[in-house]
Amino acid sequence: MADFQVITRERHGSQYWLKHSIYTFAAGDALCPLVAQELPKAVLSMPIGFIAEGDHFVPVAVQGLAAGRNLLVALDGRWLASYIPAPYRGYPFRMATTEQGEQVLCIDEASGLLSESAGEPFFNDDGTPDKAVLEILAFFNQIEANRQLTRSICAVLQQHGLIQPWPITVQGEQGEQKVEGLFRIDEAALNALTAESLAEVRNAGGLTMAYCQLLSMQHLSTLGTLAQAHAEAEKAQLTQASLAQNGELNLGFMSDSGTFSFGQ
C-alpha cells in the first residue's frame, strides 16, 4: 500500500531516492488520468476515454477492462505500451494539496525507492532542494497547469453535447459483461456542429482532444488480446510453480523475458 509523505528537510535531509524501472505500482490501475498535452502521444498506443468527476469530465487512459487490473503492466512489471502516462513517469513522487490549499511534493515511502546511502539526494549540503527534485517539481507543476486547460477543453466539449456514454461489452469467464462509467466523443454530434459552434470547439482546443479520443478507440481490441495473454502467462506461471514443487522445473520459462507485447 502506498504511503505518500511530504518531502521535508527534517524527514528526508539525509536520505536518497532511486529511479524506478518496473511498474508494479500501477498494476491495479484500470484507468489513469491524462492531460491534454499527453493525448497526441497516448493516442498512438492506448484507448482514451472520459470519466465523470462530479459535474465535469476528464480524459483517461483505458488500461484495463476490469476494476483493479492494468493490462499494460506485464507480470514482471514491464510497461507494455509505447507511451507512459505522466503520473507514472513521475513516480515515486506526486503532488498533494494541504489543508491550507498549498501544493506540496510528496514521495511514496512504501515504494522501496528510498535509500540511506545510494541514489539521488533530496537536499544539498546547504539545505536547498537538489536539482533533480526541483526538476520533478517543475514537471508536476507543468502537469497541474495543463490539467486546468484540460478541464476547460472538456467543459467546452460537454457544453456542445459531444461527450456520450461509451458502451463496451467484454467476453469474460462468466459470459458477456458491460464496462460501465466510460464516455467517448459523439462523432455524429461533432459532424453536425454549426460553423459557429465548430469554431468555438476548435479555438478551445477541443478538436484535437476529440479526434485523439476517436482515433484511440482502435486500440480497444488490443486490451482484449492482452487480457488473454495475461491469462495464459498466469496459467504458465502456475504450472511452472507446480512443477517446481514436484521437483521438475522448465528452465526455459525462467529465461523467457516476456510472453506478450503491446501490438498495434
N, C-alpha and C positions, 0 to 999 in steps of 0.2 A: 504494500500500500504506500502511495506517495506521501511524503512528509515535507511540504514546502515551507521553508523558513526564510524570513527576511535576511538579506546579507548585511551584516554589520561588522565593524572592526572588532568589537568585543567578542563576537561569536566566531568569526572566520579570519581574523587578522593573521593567524599563524598557520592557516590551512591552505591547501591547494585543491584544484579541481581538474578532472580528466575529461577529455572529449569522448563521446560515446561512439561506438561502431556498430552496435546492434540496436534493434528497435522493439525488443520485447516489451518495453514500457508502453508501447502503443498497440499491443496485440489485442486489447479489449475494446478498441475504438472502432465501431462500425462507421462512424461519421467523424469528420474533422472540419472545424470552421475554416473558411478561406476568405481572403480579402480580394478586392477587385484586381489588384496588381498581380496576383498569382494566377488568375484564370487563363490567360493565354498560354501558359506553360502546363498548367494542370490539365487542360482540355486534351492534351496530346496523349495522356496515358490513363485517365481515370474518369468515371462518371461524375458529373457535378449536378447537384440538386439544390433545393432550398428547403429550409425548415422554418417553422414559425416560432418566433420568440416574442411572446406577448402579442402585441398587435402589429408586429413588423416581421419581415423575413430576412434571413441571412443565407448566403451560399455556403455549401458544404461539399467536401469530397466524400463521395459514397464509396466506402472501403469494404463494406460487407453487407450481406442481405439479412442478417440476424443480429439482434442486440448482443453486444459483448464479444463480437468476433470480427477482427480485422483480417481480411483475406490477403491484404498486401504485405503482411508480415509472415515470412516463412517460419517453419518450426525451429530453425536455428537462429532466428532473429534478423535475418537479412531482409532488407526492403526490396520488394519485387517490382515496383514501378519506376519509371524514369524520372518522375517528379516527386519530391518530398515536401509536404506542406510545411509552411513556415514554423508553426509551433513545435514540430518535431525536430527541425533543424536547430532550434534554439534550446532544446533540452540539454542538460538538466535544469535550465533556467526558465522562469516565466515571470510575467508581471502580475502584481496583485494590487488591489485598492484597499487602503487602510480605512479605518472608521472615520478618519478626518477627510477622506476623499482623495488622498495623495496616492500616486502611482509609485510602487516600490519594486525593486528587483529581488526575486526570491530564487532559491535553489532547492531541489529535491534532495534532502539529506538521506533519503532511503534509496537513492539511485545506485549506490555503490561507487560513485564517481568522485567522492571526496577523499583527500589523502592528507597525511601529515608531513609527507616528505617529497612527493613527486607530482609533476603536472604544472599547471598554470597557477600563479599566486592570485589571491583575491585583492590584496593590497600591497603597495610598495613599502619600502622601509620607512618612508616618511609619513605613512598612514593614508596616502591618497589611493584611490582605486587604480588597480593595474590597467594598462592599456587594453588588454583583451576583455576585461569586464566592461570597460567603457564602450567598446565596440559592440558588445552584446546588448548593452543598454540602449545604444543608438538603434540597433536592429529592431528591438521590440518597440521603441518609440515610433519608428517608421511604420511598423505594422499597425500600431494603435491609431496613428494619424490616417492611414489608409482605411482602417475599419470604419471611421466616421464617414469617409467618402463612400464606402461600400453600402452603408446603411442608407445614405441619401439616394444612391442609384436604385437600390431595391425599393425605396419608397416611391420613386417615380414609376417603376415597373408595376408596382401594386396599384398605384393611383390610376393607371390606364388599363387595369384589368388583365395584365399579361402573365400573372402567376396563377397557376391552377394546380389542383392535386395531381400527383403522378401515380397512376395505378400500376403497381408492379406485382406480378404473381410469380412465385418460385415453386419449383417442384422439390419437395423435401421427402424425408422418410415417411412422413405421415400424410403424403399427398400434397395437393396444391395449397400454398399458404400465401396470403396477401401481406405485402410490406406496406405498413401504414406510416403516415406522417411526412412523407416526402412530397415536394412540389416541383413543378417544372414550368417552362415558358409555354404559353399557349400560342403556338405558331400561327394558327388561323387568326387569332385576335391581333397578333403582331402584323400580319399581312393586311389586315383590314383597317389599320390606323389611318386617320386622315393625315394629310400633309403636315398640318399644324402639330398634331399630336406626335407624329413620327419625328419631326424636328425637335420637339421637346425631349423625347426619349433619347435621341441621338446626342443632343447637346449636354445631357446629363451623364453621358457615358453608358447609357442603358443598352444600346445596340450591341456593343462589344460583349457585355455580360450575357445578353440574350442569346447571341449566336454561339458563344462559348458553351453555354448550357445545352443548347440544342445539339451541337456537334458532339458533345461529350457523351451523349446517350448511346452512341455506338459501342462504347466500352462496357455497357451493362452486361452483355453476354459473356465478356471475359471474366466477370466475377463468378458466373456460374461455372465456367471452366476451372477457375481457381478453387472454388468450393469442392469440386470433385477431386482435384489434385490434392488438396489438403486432406480430404478423407482417405485417399489412397496412401498418402505419405504417413498418416497417423496409423493406418492399419499395418503398413510395413514396419513401422517403428514398434508397434505392439508385438508383431510376430517375431522381430529380432530380440525383443526383451524376453519373450517366452523361450526362444531357443537358447538365449544366454543362460537363463535359469536352469535349463536342462543340460547345460554344458556344451551346447552347439552354438557357434557364432559365425555368421557370414561376414567376413571382414570387408567384403566389397561394399556392403551397406555403409560401413563406417567411413570409407574413403569417398563416398558419393557426396559432392558438395551441394547438391540440390536436386530435387525431383521434379521441379516445375519452374516455369518462368512466366513473367507477365508479358504475354504476347499481344500483338495488335490485331 
